[in-house]
Amino acid sequence: MAEKIKILTLSDHPLSPSGVGTQTKYMIEAMLRTGKYKFVCLGGAIKHEDYRPLKTEEFGDDFVVYPIDGYGSPDQIRSLIRAEKPNILWFMTDPRFWGWLWQMEDEIRPLVPMVYYHVWDNFPPPTYNKSWYESTDVIACISKLTKDIVDEVVPDHKETYYLPHSINTDIFCKLPQEEVLKHRSEYFPDSENKTIFFFNSRNARRKQTGSLLFWFNTFLNKVGRDEAILLMHTDTKDPHGQDLDAIIEYLNLSGQVAISRDKLPPEQLALMYNFVDCTVSISDAEGFGLSNLESLACETPILVTMTGGLQEQVTDGENWFGIGLKPTSRAIIGSQDIPWIYEDRLSEEAVVNALEKIHNMDHEEREMLGYMGRQHVLKNYNMEKFGEDWDKIFSHVVENLGSWDTRKNYKSWDFSEVK
């Protein structure tokens, strides 16, 4: 039997519930089920109670996770690369977390190729990322927009791919109507004639949670205070977001807004997607927006900002699977690390009108949007394709780029003419 391809991964902890952690886990499990791979993971971005290495019962020594703080350090990478001798180094999330890793690419890439699963939210082209892209052997992009951006910044980069996120459509699926109605009545008695909107995301500034509450209040004033419910599965006290409890109290929304604070297993979230009528995401920036893909897989339509990866979920270019709102305005924002990027803003009027449009739809119209949305997910974001695409990339990297004694197509120097 051929020796297994060993991949060192740097990411959120692959057993954590974050979007980055979930996608890392999906990739790893898909590869392990081929029998061709083994993984050594640095699991960061969460607080650990125990720093001992973890193994899963299903995969044993082929899936080992070392809990760490942050995302790692140069010394940890040097040590692991020498000790484990991986064939590939794979890493994922926002590039601002990986400057230290790219700065040591001259130590890493002569030995193993670097494969980056790239998250980026918007134009203008981030030319300030150019040196990072050029320091990466393979760039896999989570959205079509991300791929367009990378192609514009480094048009000569030969190893860039479009590889969107995926979800488990056996879990996130349409459930029997009798079960759905039973749980809906348990969660929300007397809600038969009400429209239930669902927000399932982090309470962070870019998610516009405060705006959603204020604008939902305006919507209720327009259609009737007892006509709709907003269910928010989020942390109302997240330090990176607004104090949602204070806003709910100020707007007197305690009877119209329900909060789900506890972390829930995927099966419970799938049930929520089933008994709500529409999932809402009015973010001003969104690399992908995984909750919306989960909603569509459960045949529940979405109401989203046409930004980042959201715009390819709500429509396939011909059909719509909910309502996509084009930004009312765009602002250039930035920081010392990210000098410029667009922030896509919606207006109160646009969001209130969209909420009203969903509210006024009959059951059959919502059902059709949701049904078509699931077909869109199955065709373009299914787990089988996700696994096949990663297997093709990794196999290509091993065959054409090599590692250690077989390392190919990498040089740490270039010729340029001095005039």
N, C-alpha and C positions, 0 to 999 in steps of 0.2 A: 504494500500500500504506500502511495506517495506521501511524503511528509506534509503535514498540514501547514497552510499559510497562516503565519502568526501576525496578528494586527494589534499594535499598541494604540489604544484609544484615549483621547483627552476630551472630556465633555462634562456636562452635568452627570451626577451619579445615574447610571443606567437603570437603577431600580427606584428612582425618585419620580414623582408625578409631574414634573415640569415638562413642557413641550419638548425642550431639547433632550431631556433625559428619556422621555418616551420614544422619540424618534431614534435615539441611540440604541435603546433596547430593541426596538423593532428591527433595526439593521442587523444588530448582533445575532438575534435569534434566527432571523431569516438565513444568515450566512452559516450559522452553526448547524442548522437542519440539513444543509447540503452535505455535511460530513467532511468538508474540505478545509475548514478554518478552526482556529483557536484564538481567543482574545485575552489580552491583559489590559485592564482598564484602570485609569485613574479617575475615581468618582468624586467630583468636586461640587461646589456651589450649594452645599447644604451643611447643616450642623450635624456632626456625628457624635454619637454616644460611645462608639467603639471604633478604634482604628485598625483592628485586625482584618486581614484579607477575607473577603467573602467569596463563597462559591455557591452556585445554585445546584439544587438536587438533580435537576434534569441534565445539566451539562458538565458538572464536576470540574475537572482540571482544565477543560476547554474554555471556561468562562470564569475568570478570576478578577475581582474588583478590589483595588486598594483605596480605601477612603482617604481623602486628603482635604486640606483647607484650600479654598480658592480653586485654581485650576492646575496647580503644580508650580515647579520652579526649575531653573536650568540644571541644578545639581540632581534633582530627582530624575529628570529626563536623561541626563548623561548616565546615571547609574542604571536605570532601567534598560536603556538601549544596549548597554554593554552586557548586562546580566541576562536579558531575555532574548537578545538578537532577533527582534521582530523583522518581518519582511516589509511592513508598511507602517507608517505613523499616520493615524486618522484623527482629525480633530474637528470640532464643530462649535458654533455659536458666533456671536458678534465679534468682528475682527479686533475691536479695541481691547479685548481680553488677551490677545495673542501676540502683541508686539514683542514681548520678551522671547517668545518661541521663534518668531521669524528672525530675530536678531542673532539667533544661534543656528540658523539654517546652514551656515558653512561647516558646522560640526555634525549636523544631522544628515543632510542630503547626500554627502559622499557615501554614506552607509545605507540609508533607507530613503525611499521616496516619501514625500509629504502629501497627503490627500486631505483637502479641506472641504467640508460640507458648509457652504457659504450662506450666511443670512445677511441680507441687505434690504432696506425698506423702500428706497426712493431715489429718484434723480435729484439734482444734477449729477453728472458722472463724478464719482469720488476719485478724482485723479490722485488725491493724497493716499489712496490705497494701492497705487500702482506698484510700488516697490514690494508690497506684501504679496500681491498677485504674482509678480515675477519671481518671488522666492518660494513658490508653491508648485509642485509637479503637476497636480491634478486639482481642479476646482469644480466641484459639483454644486449646482445652484438650486436652491429650494423653490424658486419661482421663475416664470418666464421673464419677469421684470429684472430679477437679479442676473439672469443670464444675459439679457440685453445690456445691462450696465457693465458687466465684466467684459463683454465683447467690445464695448466702446472704449473702456479704459486700457485694455491690453489686447488689441485686435490680432496680434501675432501669437498669442498664447494658444498652443495647439491642443491643449488638454482641458477644455472646459465643457461641461455637460449640464443639461437640464435634468434634474432628478427631484421631483416634488415629494413632499411628505406623503405618508400613507396612514391608514388606520385599520383596525381589525373590524371588518364589516360583518363578521359573524356576531360580534358583541354589539356594535353600533348598527342596529337594523330596526325595521318596523316590527313592533311587538303586537300580539293579539289584541284586538280592540277591547275585548271584555276586560283584560288585565289592565290596559291603559286607563280606561274609564274608572275602574275600581280604585286605582292609586290616585288618579286625579281628584276624585271625590274625597279621598282620605286626606290629601294635602290641602285641597281647597274646596270645602263643602259649598254648595250653592254657586258653583262656578260654571255651570253648564252653558249659560248664555254669555259668559265673559270671555274676552280674548286674553290669553296668557302669553306675555312676552318673556323671553329668557335671556339673561346675560350670564355667560359662564366664562370668566376670564379674570385676570389679576386686576385688582384695584390699583392701577398705576396711572400716572398723569396722562400718558399718551392714549389710554383707553377711554378718556373723556367720561368717566363715571359720574362726576358731578353734573356735567351738562346733560347726561342721559336722564338723571333724576329731575332736574329742573324742567327739561323739555317734556318728559313724561307727565309731569304735573300740568303743564300747559295743554297737553293732549287730553288729559282727563277733564280739564275745565271746558274743553271744546266738545267732547262726545258724551260726557257724563261721568261723575266720580265713581259710579259703581259698574262701569262698563268694561274695565280691564284691570289686570294685575301684572306687575313686573316682579318676576322671580330673579333674584341676583345671587348666584353662587360665587361668592368672593369674600375676601377679608375686609370688612368695613373699616378696620383700623390699620390697614397696611401703611407703613411709614413712607412708602413711595407714592401713596395716593391720597385722596381726600378723606376727611372724616364723614363717611356716608351716614352714620347714625345721626350726626348733628344736622345734616341736610334733610334727612327723612323727618326728623322732629320739627325742623323749621318749616317745612312745607306741609306738615300734618299729613304725611303719607303712610303712617303706620298700618292703616287698613288696606292700602293699595299696593304696597311694596313688601315682599317677603324676602327674608335673607336666609341663605343656606351657607353656614360658615365651615362646617366640618369637611375634612377631606373625604371624598367618596370613591369607592371602587368604580371602574368603568361601567359595570353592569347597572349600578344605581344611576349614574349619569345618563346612560342610554334610556333608562326609564323616564327621567326628567325630560329629555329631548322629545320623547314620544308623547307625553301628556301636555306639553306646551304647544302653542300655535305658531310661534315664530322665534327664532334666535336673532338677537340684535348685537351688532358690533359697529360702533361709530368711531373707531380709533382714528387718530390723525396720522398714524404710521403703524404698519403691520406687515412684518416680514412674510408671514403665511396666514395665521389665524386658524389654528387647529380646531377650535370649538365649532367653527362654522362647517368644516368638513364632517365632523362628527354629527352635527345637526342634519345635514343633507343626507348622510348615510342612514339616518333614522327617519327619513322622508318628512322632515320638518323644514319649511322654507326659511330663508335668512334675509335680514335687512342689514346691509353693510355699506361702508364707505368704499368707493372705488379707488383703493390705494393698495400698494404692495401686492401680496399674494391673494388678497380678498377678491380682487377684480377677476381673477381667472376661476374662482370658485362659484361666484354668483351667476356667471354666464359662460357659455362655450363659444361665444361670438355670434350665435344664431338664436339660441334659446336662453331663457332666464329662469333661475331657480329661486326667485325671491325678488327683492328690490335692491339695486345697486345705485347709490347716490354719488354723482360726480362731485368733487370738492367745490364748495361755494367760493373758497379762497385758498390761496397757497402762500405760505410764509417760509422764507429761508431762515432756519434756525441753525444752531451749531454750538460747538464747544472748543476747547483747546485741542481735543483729540479728533473731533469731527468738525472741521471748519465750516462746512455747509451741507445741508440736506433739506429737501422740501418737507413741510408739515402740511398735510391736507386737512383743511377745516371744513366742517359742515355748518350750515345755519340752522337756527331753531325752526324756522319755517319749513325747511326741507325735511327735517327729521319728523316734525309733528305731522306734516302731510303724508309722509311715508307710513308712520304708525297708523294714521287714519285709514290709509288705503288697505293695509293688511287687515285692520279691524273690520272694514266694510266688505271684504271678500267673503263669498259664501264658502261653506265647508268644502265643496267639490273643487273649487278653484285652488284653494290651499293644498288640497290633497294632490292635485295634478302637478303643482309646482314642486311639492316634496317628492313625488314619484319620479319626476324627471331629474330632480337633483340627485337621487340615489343612483339612477342610471349613469349620470355624469361621473359620480364617484367611482362606481364599479368599472367604468371604461378607462378613466384616466388616472385614478389614484389607488388602485387596488393593491393589496399586499403582495400578491404574486408578482406583479410587474415591478414593484418596489424592490423585492428580493432579487429578481432576475437582473435588473439594471445594476444593482450594486455588485452582484457576482461578475457581470461583464466587465465593469470598471476594474475591480480587484484583479481579475484574471488577466486583463490587459496590462495592468501595472506590473504584475509579476513577470509576465512574458516579455514585455517590451522595455520596461525600465529596470527590472531586477533589483537586487539588494546585496550588500556585502560583496562577496567575490564575483557576483554576476551583475553588479550595478552598471547601467548603461544610460546613455543620452543625458548625462549630467556633467557640466563643467563649471567650475567656480570662477572662470575668467572669460574674457571676451576681447576680441581685437577691435580697436577703433582708431580711426585716422586722426592724428593730431596735426592741425594746420597752423 
